Amino acid sequence: MIFGTVLAVWAIGFIPRSRRICLGNWSRSTPPSRKVEGSLYLAVAVIALNVFALVQNLNVYFAVPVDSVPPFEPLVYLLMLALLMSLRFSNAFRKIEELSVQLLKADKLKDEFLARTSDEFKSPLHGVMHIARSMLDNANHPPTAEQREKLELITSITGRLSQLVYDILDFSRLKQGELAVDSMPVDVRPAVEMQVRIYSFLCADRNIRLENRVPEHLPYAIADESRFG
């Protein structure tokens, strides 16, 4: 019984101060202090348990009859515990809903940022690609063989970067189930040869030699040609 009393005092101590009744000034409200979720239910449950223990002690030690009134304290105790658990479950569910809404908003902002950034990347890449192609097709000042090779490399690199930008947009479509893959027979060796040319140019100053050892008569692979490289 002493333990129950101490527990009741502890539970009441965590009830928000704004809910307590102040005899000195009824209209005065103090700011809430440290609050435990469902502390009021816990306090009522502990008080009901103490009342039940007190009645049983009076019956045992002082022969006070208690059979005239059915014991309602255990029912109050169980009811308060049930309300406490339901309150905590409802609060947890509400927090989960709030977090879900925040995550959906953050995901939408991320998709909008990716779409806006991708659009900003496409314009300069297409500009570089068109300039390189115009230099390749310039009949008045045709490029030399070395210049043509480098211009073709620039065109290939900008095309690959443009495809990466489209892949960023496709990632958003993939989450919505709207991604379309154009499957067709693809020759593997030319695709690998283009990658070897790109990385050989990047490794020119590092004494690294890349070789394309894909067989010439390798059967075609079924893939999306724009994403195969």
GROMACS elastic network, one bead per residue, 0.5 to 0.9 nm:
[ bonds ]
;  ai    aj funct       b0    kb
    1     5     6  0.62658   500
    1     6     6  0.86962   500
    1    49     6  0.87064   500
    1    50     6  0.62481   500
    1    53     6  0.66619   500
    1    54     6  0.76886   500
    2     5     6  0.51080   500
    2     6     6  0.62923   500
    2     7     6  0.85998   500
    2    50     6  0.88196   500
    3     6     6  0.51505   500
    3     7     6  0.61408   500
    3     8     6  0.86156   500
    4     8     6  0.61069   500
    4     9     6  0.86594   500
    4    46     6  0.63254   500
    4    47     6  0.78353   500
    4    49     6  0.74387   500
    4    50     6  0.61027   500
    5     8     6  0.50223   500
    5     9     6  0.62630   500
    5    10     6  0.85896   500
    5    46     6  0.76635   500
    5    47     6  0.77053   500
    5    50     6  0.69155   500
    6     9     6  0.51588   500
    6    10     6  0.61819   500
    6    11     6  0.86396   500
    7    10     6  0.50161   500
    7    11     6  0.61053   500
    7    12     6  0.85901   500
    7    43     6  0.80698   500
    7    46     6  0.69795   500
    8    11     6  0.50780   500
    8    12     6  0.61056   500
    8    13     6  0.84501   500
    8    42     6  0.78991   500
    8    43     6  0.53889   500
    8    44     6  0.80632   500
    8    45     6  0.85161   500
    8    46     6  0.54555   500
    8    47     6  0.63551   500
    8    50     6  0.86796   500
    9    12     6  0.51989   500
    9    13     6  0.60877   500
    9    14     6  0.89643   500
    9    43     6  0.78911   500
   10    13     6  0.50764   500
   10    14     6  0.68218   500
   10    43     6  0.83538   500
   11    14     6  0.54607   500
   11    15     6  0.69954   500
   11    36     6  0.84194   500
   11    39     6  0.57615   500
   11    40     6  0.73760   500
   11    41     6  0.89931   500
   11    42     6  0.63699   500
   11    43     6  0.51789   500
   11    44     6  0.89893   500
   11    46     6  0.83421   500
   12    15     6  0.53105   500
   12    16     6  0.88306   500
   12    39     6  0.69455   500
   12    40     6  0.69833   500
   12    42     6  0.83629   500
   12    43     6  0.57488   500
   12    44     6  0.89539   500
   13    16     6  0.81377   500
   13    17     6  0.87922   500
   13    35     6  0.89328   500
   13    39     6  0.86881   500
   14    17     6  0.83595   500
   14    33     6  0.79699   500
   14    34     6  0.64220   500
   14    35     6  0.52930   500
   14    36     6  0.57879   500
   14    37     6  0.89064   500
   14    39     6  0.62422   500
   14    40     6  0.83867   500
   15    18     6  0.85364   500
   15    19     6  0.72808   500
   15    20     6  0.77283   500
   15    32     6  0.87811   500
   15    33     6  0.82922   500
   15    34     6  0.80493   500
   15    35     6  0.60365   500
   15    36     6  0.70722   500
   15    37     6  0.89009   500
   15    38     6  0.84740   500
   15    39     6  0.57290   500
   15    40     6  0.62170   500
   15    43     6  0.87027   500
   16    19     6  0.56766   500
   16    20     6  0.71279   500
   16    31     6  0.83665   500
   16    32     6  0.51004   500
   16    33     6  0.57249   500
   16    34     6  0.68859   500
   16    35     6  0.56498   500
   16    36     6  0.83653   500
   16    39     6  0.87531   500
   17    20     6  0.52601   500
   17    21     6  0.85317   500
   17    29     6  0.79650   500
   17    30     6  0.63233   500
   17    31     6  0.68032   500
   17    32     6  0.51432   500
   17    33     6  0.61803   500
   17    34     6  0.88021   500
   17    35     6  0.88959   500
   18    21     6  0.82749   500
   18    28     6  0.89116   500
   18    29     6  0.55597   500
   18    30     6  0.54360   500
   18    31     6  0.60394   500
   18    32     6  0.53349   500
   18    33     6  0.82281   500
   19    29     6  0.82649   500
   19    30     6  0.89754   500
   19    32     6  0.82965   500
   20    29     6  0.87427   500
   21    25     6  0.87358   500
   21    26     6  0.70236   500
   22    25     6  0.57452   500
   22    26     6  0.57119   500
   22    27     6  0.84080   500
   22    28     6  0.75701   500
   22    29     6  0.85147   500
   23    26     6  0.62019   500
   24    28     6  0.88178   500
   25    28     6  0.55726   500
   25    29     6  0.88112   500
   26    29     6  0.81863   500
   29    32     6  0.88486   500
   30    33     6  0.87173   500
   32    35     6  0.76049   500
   35    38     6  0.86882   500
   35    39     6  0.75735   500
   36    39     6  0.54268   500
   36    40     6  0.88828   500
   37    40     6  0.84581   500
   37    84     6  0.81325   500
   37    87     6  0.79422   500
   37    88     6  0.69694   500
   37    91     6  0.89497   500
   38    41     6  0.54402   500
   38    42     6  0.64612   500
   38    43     6  0.88295   500
   38    83     6  0.82714   500
   38    84     6  0.54724   500
   38    85     6  0.84321   500
   38    87     6  0.68141   500
   38    88     6  0.73985   500
   39    43     6  0.61015   500
   39    44     6  0.86833   500
   39    84     6  0.81566   500
   40    43     6  0.50886   500
   40    44     6  0.62899   500
   40    45     6  0.86141   500
   40    80     6  0.88846   500
   40    84     6  0.87453   500
   41    44     6  0.52330   500
   41    45     6  0.61552   500
   41    46     6  0.86607   500
   41    77     6  0.89922   500
   41    79     6  0.88727   500
   41    80     6  0.51391   500
   41    81     6  0.69503   500
   41    83     6  0.70044   500
   41    84     6  0.58992   500
   42    45     6  0.51064   500
   42    46     6  0.61999   500
   42    47     6  0.86351   500
   42    77     6  0.87350   500
   42    80     6  0.67041   500
   42    81     6  0.69530   500
   42    84     6  0.70842   500
   43    46     6  0.51922   500
   43    47     6  0.61733   500
   43    48     6  0.86120   500
   43    80     6  0.88030   500
   44    47     6  0.50797   500
   44    48     6  0.61161   500
   44    49     6  0.85600   500
   44    76     6  0.80158   500
   44    77     6  0.74317   500
   44    80     6  0.68508   500
   45    48     6  0.51368   500
   45    49     6  0.61937   500
   45    50     6  0.86695   500
   45    73     6  0.84835   500
   45    74     6  0.86651   500
   45    76     6  0.66012   500
   45    78     6  0.74394   500
   45    79     6  0.80222   500
   45    80     6  0.54684   500
   45    81     6  0.68281   500
   46    50     6  0.61702   500
   46    51     6  0.86299   500
   46    77     6  0.71722   500
   47    50     6  0.50216   500
   47    51     6  0.61354   500
   47    52     6  0.85812   500
   47    73     6  0.87949   500
   47    77     6  0.83852   500
   48    51     6  0.50853   500
   48    52     6  0.61916   500
   48    53     6  0.86355   500
   48    72     6  0.85684   500
   48    73     6  0.50014   500
   48    74     6  0.70805   500
   48    75     6  0.88229   500
   48    76     6  0.64322   500
   48    77     6  0.58099   500
   49    52     6  0.51421   500
   49    53     6  0.62479   500
   49    54     6  0.86072   500
   49    73     6  0.63682   500
   49    74     6  0.68222   500
   49    76     6  0.85446   500
   49    77     6  0.63788   500
   50    53     6  0.50296   500
   50    54     6  0.60135   500
   50    55     6  0.85930   500
   50    73     6  0.87207   500
   51    55     6  0.61482   500
   51    56     6  0.85787   500
   51    73     6  0.69703   500
   52    55     6  0.52502   500
   52    56     6  0.62544   500
   52    57     6  0.86588   500
   52    71     6  0.75310   500
   52    72     6  0.83818   500
   52    73     6  0.56400   500
   52    74     6  0.72913   500
   53    56     6  0.51586   500
   53    57     6  0.61507   500
   53    58     6  0.86575   500
   54    57     6  0.51134   500
   54    58     6  0.62221   500
   54    59     6  0.86539   500
   55    58     6  0.51193   500
   55    59     6  0.62417   500
   55    60     6  0.87233   500
   55    64     6  0.82166   500
   55    66     6  0.72499   500
   56    59     6  0.50463   500
   56    60     6  0.62149   500
   56    61     6  0.86308   500
   56    64     6  0.88215   500
   56    66     6  0.79442   500
   57    60     6  0.50807   500
   57    61     6  0.58907   500
   57    62     6  0.77384   500
   57    63     6  0.89067   500
   57    64     6  0.89328   500
   58    61     6  0.54580   500
   58    62     6  0.51551   500
   58    63     6  0.64278   500
   58    64     6  0.56259   500
   58    65     6  0.84139   500
   58    66     6  0.87316   500
   59    62     6  0.57083   500
   59    65     6  0.60525   500
   59    66     6  0.66524   500
   60    63     6  0.56804   500
   60    64     6  0.76362   500
   61    64     6  0.81346   500
   63    66     6  0.88802   500
   65    68     6  0.71124   500
   66    69     6  0.61519   500
   66    70     6  0.78323   500
   66    71     6  0.82415   500
   67    70     6  0.65122   500
   67    71     6  0.83025   500
   69    72     6  0.84017   500
   71    74     6  0.69218   500
   71    75     6  0.80067   500
   72    75     6  0.53191   500
   72    76     6  0.63317   500
   72    77     6  0.87042   500
   73    76     6  0.50486   500
   73    77     6  0.60621   500
   73    78     6  0.86474   500
   74    78     6  0.61257   500
   74    79     6  0.84260   500
   75    78     6  0.51887   500
   75    79     6  0.59783   500
   75    80     6  0.85448   500
   76    79     6  0.50097   500
   76    80     6  0.60799   500
   76    81     6  0.85936   500
   77    80     6  0.53189   500
   77    81     6  0.63392   500
   77    82     6  0.87098   500
   78    81     6  0.51326   500
   78    82     6  0.61469   500
   78    83     6  0.86337   500
   79    82     6  0.50750   500
   79    83     6  0.61775   500
   79    84     6  0.85495   500
   80    83     6  0.50490   500
   80    84     6  0.60425   500
   80    85     6  0.86488   500
   81    85     6  0.62397   500
   81    86     6  0.86016   500
   82    85     6  0.52230   500
   82    86     6  0.61601   500
   82    87     6  0.85601   500
   83    86     6  0.50617   500
   83    87     6  0.60138   500
   83    88     6  0.86188   500
   84    87     6  0.51554   500
   84    88     6  0.63203   500
   84    89     6  0.86676   500
   85    88     6  0.52168   500
   85    89     6  0.61413   500
   85    90     6  0.85737   500
   86    89     6  0.50925   500
   86    90     6  0.60460   500
   86    91     6  0.85402   500
   87    90     6  0.51706   500
   87    91     6  0.61320   500
   87    92     6  0.85507   500
   88    91     6  0.51238   500
   88    92     6  0.60790   500
   88    93     6  0.85355   500
   89    92     6  0.50935   500
   89    93     6  0.61207   500
   89    94     6  0.86047   500
   90    93     6  0.50436   500
   90    94     6  0.61378   500
   90    95     6  0.86455   500
   91    94     6  0.50543   500
   91    95     6  0.62208   500
   91    96     6  0.86424   500
   92    95     6  0.51389   500
   92    96     6  0.62545   500
   92    97     6  0.87135   500
   93    96     6  0.50713   500
   93    97     6  0.62669   500
   93    98     6  0.87125   500
   94    97     6  0.50724   500
   94    98     6  0.62523   500
   94    99     6  0.86719   500
   95    98     6  0.50620   500
   95    99     6  0.61787   500
   95   100     6  0.85502   500
   96    99     6  0.50973   500
   96   100     6  0.60980   500
   96   101     6  0.86829   500
   97   101     6  0.62752   500
   97   102     6  0.86756   500
   98   101     6  0.52022   500
   98   102     6  0.63054   500
   98   103     6  0.86890   500
   99   102     6  0.50352   500
   99   103     6  0.61096   500
   99   104     6  0.86116   500
  100   103     6  0.50795   500
  100   104     6  0.61886   500
  100   105     6  0.86455   500
  101   104     6  0.51380   500
  101   105     6  0.62532   500
  101   106     6  0.86643   500
  102   105     6  0.51234   500
  102   106     6  0.61698   500
  102   107     6  0.85811   500
  103   106     6  0.50438   500
  103   107     6  0.60526   500
  103   108     6  0.85468   500
  104   107     6  0.50614   500
  104   108     6  0.61545   500
  104   109     6  0.86390   500
  105   108     6  0.51030   500
  105   109     6  0.62220   500
  105   110     6  0.86138   500
  106   109     6  0.50921   500
  106   110     6  0.61509   500
  106   111     6  0.87117   500
  107   110     6  0.50230   500
  107   111     6  0.62817   500
  107   112     6  0.86841   500
  108   111     6  0.51563   500
  108   112     6  0.62448   500
  108   113     6  0.86156   500
  109   112     6  0.50869   500
  109   113     6  0.61156   500
  109   114     6  0.86464   500
  110   113     6  0.50621   500
  110   114     6  0.62013   500
  110   115     6  0.86324   500
  111   114     6  0.51295   500
  111   115     6  0.61598   500
  111   116     6  0.85913   500
  111   169     6  0.85457   500
  111   172     6  0.64676   500
  112   115     6  0.51430   500
  112   116     6  0.61080   500
  112   117     6  0.85061   500
  113   116     6  0.51837   500
  113   117     6  0.59912   500
  113   118     6  0.84120   500
  114   117     6  0.51477   500
  114   118     6  0.59433   500
  114   119     6  0.85672   500
  114   168     6  0.70132   500
  114   169     6  0.71457   500
  114   172     6  0.84395   500
  115   118     6  0.51662   500
  115   119     6  0.62789   500
  115   120     6  0.87485   500
  115   168     6  0.78899   500
  115   169     6  0.62296   500
  115   172     6  0.85190   500
  116   119     6  0.52532   500
  116   120     6  0.63819   500
  116   121     6  0.88228   500
  117   120     6  0.50813   500
  117   121     6  0.62587   500
  117   122     6  0.87818   500
  117   165     6  0.88808   500
  118   121     6  0.50718   500
  118   122     6  0.62395   500
  118   165     6  0.55533   500
  118   166     6  0.75046   500
  118   168     6  0.71907   500
  118   169     6  0.71914   500
  119   122     6  0.52820   500
  119   123     6  0.69489   500
  119   165     6  0.82094   500
  120   123     6  0.60214   500
  120   124     6  0.76536   500
  121   124     6  0.60931   500
  121   125     6  0.64682   500
  121   126     6  0.87899   500
  121   162     6  0.80527   500
  121   165     6  0.72133   500
  122   125     6  0.52513   500
  122   126     6  0.60094   500
  122   127     6  0.84988   500
  122   161     6  0.87601   500
  122   162     6  0.63216   500
  122   165     6  0.70362   500
  122   166     6  0.87654   500
  123   126     6  0.53205   500
  123   127     6  0.61827   500
  123   128     6  0.88463   500
  124   128     6  0.62382   500
  124   129     6  0.85628   500
  125   128     6  0.52328   500
  125   129     6  0.61798   500
  125   130     6  0.86579   500
  125   158     6  0.58825   500
  125   159     6  0.79255   500
  125   161     6  0.74682   500
  125   162     6  0.65790   500
  126   130     6  0.60758   500
  126   131     6  0.85411   500
  126   158     6  0.74553   500
  126   159     6  0.81732   500
  126   162     6  0.76382   500
  127   130     6  0.52461   500
  127   131     6  0.62093   500
  127   132     6  0.86871   500
  128   131     6  0.51549   500
  128   132     6  0.62072   500
  128   133     6  0.86355   500
  128   154     6  0.82356   500
  128   155     6  0.79030   500
  128   158     6  0.72059   500
  129   132     6  0.52502   500
  129   133     6  0.62210   500
  129   134     6  0.86099   500
  129   154     6  0.73325   500
  129   155     6  0.53191   500
  129   156     6  0.84640   500
  129   157     6  0.88356   500
  129   158     6  0.59967   500
  129   159     6  0.72748   500
  130   133     6  0.50658   500
  130   134     6  0.60193   500
  130   135     6  0.85943   500
  130   155     6  0.82499   500
  131   134     6  0.50929   500
  131   135     6  0.62892   500
  131   136     6  0.87039   500
  132   135     6  0.51696   500
  132   136     6  0.63064   500
  132   137     6  0.87606   500
  132   151     6  0.57126   500
  132   152     6  0.75687   500
  132   154     6  0.69239   500
  132   155     6  0.62588   500
  133   137     6  0.61621   500
  133   138     6  0.85014   500
  133   151     6  0.75617   500
  133   152     6  0.79318   500
  133   155     6  0.70563   500
  134   137     6  0.50860   500
  134   138     6  0.59507   500
  135   138     6  0.51127   500
  135   139     6  0.87517   500
  135   141     6  0.81647   500
  135   142     6  0.75451   500
  135   143     6  0.73161   500
  135   148     6  0.86045   500
  135   151     6  0.77674   500
  136   139     6  0.83739   500
  136   142     6  0.69658   500
  136   143     6  0.66284   500
  136   147     6  0.87688   500
  136   148     6  0.64339   500
  136   151     6  0.68969   500
  136   152     6  0.78495   500
  137   142     6  0.73599   500
  137   143     6  0.88350   500
  138   141     6  0.57015   500
  138   142     6  0.55012   500
  138   143     6  0.78735   500
  139   142     6  0.53537   500
  139   143     6  0.89279   500
  142   148     6  0.86329   500
  143   146     6  0.79014   500
  143   147     6  0.55328   500
  143   148     6  0.56238   500
  143   151     6  0.88678   500
  144   147     6  0.50763   500
  144   148     6  0.58920   500
  144   149     6  0.84937   500
  145   148     6  0.50234   500
  145   149     6  0.61620   500
  145   150     6  0.87089   500
  146   149     6  0.51423   500
  146   150     6  0.63597   500
  146   151     6  0.86319   500
  147   150     6  0.51318   500
  147   151     6  0.60260   500
  147   152     6  0.84865   500
  148   151     6  0.50257   500
  148   152     6  0.60263   500
  148   153     6  0.84296   500
  149   152     6  0.51731   500
  149   153     6  0.61712   500
  149   154     6  0.87009   500
  150   154     6  0.61621   500
  150   155     6  0.85982   500
  151   155     6  0.62020   500
  151   156     6  0.86012   500
  152   156     6  0.61651   500
  152   157     6  0.86122   500
  153   156     6  0.50325   500
  153   157     6  0.61225   500
  153   158     6  0.85689   500
  153   194     6  0.83611   500
  153   197     6  0.75310   500
  153   198     6  0.66833   500
  153   201     6  0.87925   500
  154   157     6  0.51270   500
  154   158     6  0.60933   500
  154   159     6  0.83964   500
  154   198     6  0.88569   500
  155   158     6  0.52781   500
  155   159     6  0.60313   500
  155   160     6  0.85837   500
  156   159     6  0.50373   500
  156   160     6  0.61539   500
  156   161     6  0.86572   500
  156   194     6  0.77453   500
  156   198     6  0.81575   500
  157   160     6  0.50383   500
  157   161     6  0.61891   500
  157   162     6  0.85328   500
  157   198     6  0.72439   500
  158   162     6  0.60312   500
  158   163     6  0.85274   500
  159   162     6  0.50026   500
  159   163     6  0.62324   500
  159   164     6  0.87085   500
  160   163     6  0.50120   500
  160   164     6  0.63291   500
  160   165     6  0.87795   500
  160   226     6  0.86195   500
  160   227     6  0.89034   500
  160   229     6  0.78815   500
  161   165     6  0.63667   500
  161   166     6  0.87437   500
  162   165     6  0.50602   500
  162   166     6  0.63922   500
  162   167     6  0.86440   500
  163   167     6  0.60964   500
  163   168     6  0.87061   500
  163   226     6  0.70841   500
  163   227     6  0.73287   500
  164   168     6  0.63856   500
  164   169     6  0.88484   500
  164   227     6  0.86707   500
  165   168     6  0.51841   500
  165   169     6  0.66921   500
  165   170     6  0.87035   500
  166   169     6  0.50701   500
  166   170     6  0.60407   500
  166   171     6  0.86261   500
  167   171     6  0.61095   500
  167   172     6  0.88764   500
  167   227     6  0.83315   500
  168   171     6  0.51854   500
  168   172     6  0.70372   500
  169   172     6  0.54531   500
  169   173     6  0.66022   500
  169   174     6  0.87453   500
  170   174     6  0.58815   500
  170   175     6  0.87135   500
  170   178     6  0.83008   500
  170   179     6  0.61495   500
  170   180     6  0.86790   500
  171   175     6  0.65955   500
  171   176     6  0.89397   500
  171   179     6  0.79761   500
  172   175     6  0.54604   500
  172   176     6  0.67892   500
  172   177     6  0.89171   500
  172   178     6  0.86963   500
  172   179     6  0.86232   500
  173   176     6  0.50844   500
  173   177     6  0.61067   500
  173   179     6  0.53201   500
  173   180     6  0.89074   500
  174   178     6  0.57812   500
  174   180     6  0.86800   500
  175   178     6  0.77005   500
  175   179     6  0.84094   500
  176   179     6  0.79459   500
  177   180     6  0.87990   500
  181   223     6  0.83911   500
  181   224     6  0.61854   500
  182   223     6  0.74996   500
  182   224     6  0.51510   500
  182   225     6  0.76410   500
  182   226     6  0.84816   500
  183   186     6  0.87886   500
  183   222     6  0.59982   500
  183   225     6  0.73764   500
  184   221     6  0.79246   500
  184   222     6  0.52508   500
  184   223     6  0.56257   500
  184   224     6  0.62495   500
  184   225     6  0.70934   500
  185   220     6  0.54273   500
  185   221     6  0.54004   500
  185   223     6  0.64746   500
  185   224     6  0.83406   500
  185   225     6  0.81088   500
  186   191     6  0.83430   500
  186   219     6  0.88733   500
  186   220     6  0.52462   500
  186   221     6  0.51625   500
  186   222     6  0.60900   500
  186   223     6  0.63804   500
  186   224     6  0.78040   500
  186   225     6  0.62362   500
  186   228     6  0.82479   500
  187   190     6  0.62785   500
  187   191     6  0.68924   500
  187   218     6  0.79033   500
  187   219     6  0.75109   500
  187   220     6  0.50046   500
  187   221     6  0.65924   500
  188   191     6  0.53206   500
  188   192     6  0.62131   500
  188   193     6  0.85828   500
  188   214     6  0.76032   500
  188   215     6  0.89530   500
  188   216     6  0.87406   500
  188   218     6  0.74254   500
  188   219     6  0.81775   500
  188   220     6  0.65589   500
  188   221     6  0.67751   500
  188   228     6  0.86838   500
  189   192     6  0.51307   500
  189   193     6  0.59761   500
  189   194     6  0.86864   500
  189   212     6  0.76528   500
  189   213     6  0.83839   500
  189   214     6  0.56456   500
  189   215     6  0.70484   500
  189   216     6  0.64290   500
  189   217     6  0.87021   500
  189   218     6  0.77603   500
  190   194     6  0.62197   500
  190   195     6  0.87606   500
  191   194     6  0.53276   500
  191   195     6  0.66657   500
  191   196     6  0.88545   500
  191   225     6  0.88639   500
  191   228     6  0.75584   500
  191   229     6  0.59617   500
  192   195     6  0.51331   500
  192   196     6  0.61722   500
  192   197     6  0.86922   500
  192   212     6  0.68160   500
  192   214     6  0.77195   500
  192   229     6  0.72630   500
  193   197     6  0.62112   500
  193   198     6  0.86818   500
  193   211     6  0.84942   500
  193   212     6  0.61091   500
  193   214     6  0.88144   500
  194   197     6  0.51837   500
  194   198     6  0.63350   500
  194   199     6  0.88007   500
  194   229     6  0.82440   500
  195   198     6  0.51084   500
  195   199     6  0.61948   500
  195   200     6  0.83274   500
  195   229     6  0.72242   500
  196   199     6  0.53198   500
  196   200     6  0.57627   500
  196   201     6  0.84811   500
  196   210     6  0.62713   500
  196   211     6  0.69215   500
  196   212     6  0.67211   500
  197   200     6  0.50974   500
  197   201     6  0.62548   500
  197   202     6  0.87620   500
  197   210     6  0.83734   500
  198   201     6  0.54166   500
  198   202     6  0.65681   500
  198   203     6  0.89090   500
  199   203     6  0.60699   500
  199   204     6  0.85069   500
  199   210     6  0.78168   500
  200   203     6  0.50282   500
  200   204     6  0.59972   500
  200   208     6  0.76534   500
  200   209     6  0.67470   500
  200   210     6  0.61239   500
  200   211     6  0.89346   500
  201   204     6  0.52196   500
  201   205     6  0.85862   500
  202   205     6  0.77071   500
  202   206     6  0.85966   500
  203   206     6  0.52586   500
  203   207     6  0.70596   500
  203   208     6  0.59631   500
  203   209     6  0.77296   500
  203   210     6  0.87630   500
  204   207     6  0.65067   500
  204   208     6  0.69644   500
  204   209     6  0.81910   500
  205   208     6  0.79166   500
  206   209     6  0.88632   500
  212   215     6  0.85975   500
  213   216     6  0.86844   500
  214   217     6  0.87498   500
  214   218     6  0.74460   500
  215   218     6  0.54100   500
  216   219     6  0.89022   500
  217   220     6  0.86965   500
  218   221     6  0.87547   500
  222   225     6  0.86925   500
  223   226     6  0.87553   500
  223   227     6  0.79254   500
  223   228     6  0.64777   500
  224   227     6  0.54724   500
  224   228     6  0.58373   500
  225   228     6  0.50961   500
  225   229     6  0.74878   500
  226   229     6  0.71185   500
